[in-house]
Amino acid sequence: MEISPRISVNEKVRFGKPVITGTRVPVDLVLGKLAGGMTYEEVIAEYEITREDILAVLDYAAKTISSEEIRAIG
């Protein structure tokens, strides 16, 4: 099931974690690699995805975080 453009979930793929549609590459893996310093080109080569896939991952992450509600305790 596509939950965002180019991002899908399927309970039989990666335990239902969001992945790039048509692959088994999890969204959190791509984010982690970028945060760790890999370039777009390195991620593209390593996981055989496209620049558009990376942009979809970033868009999904931004939208997910923007809808998150944080409550201070104390």
Buried (B, 14 or more C-beta within 10 A) or exposed (E): EEEBEBBBBBEEBBEEBBBBBEBEBBBEBBBEBBEEEBEBEEBBEEBEBEEEBBEBBBBBBEEBEEEEEEEEEE
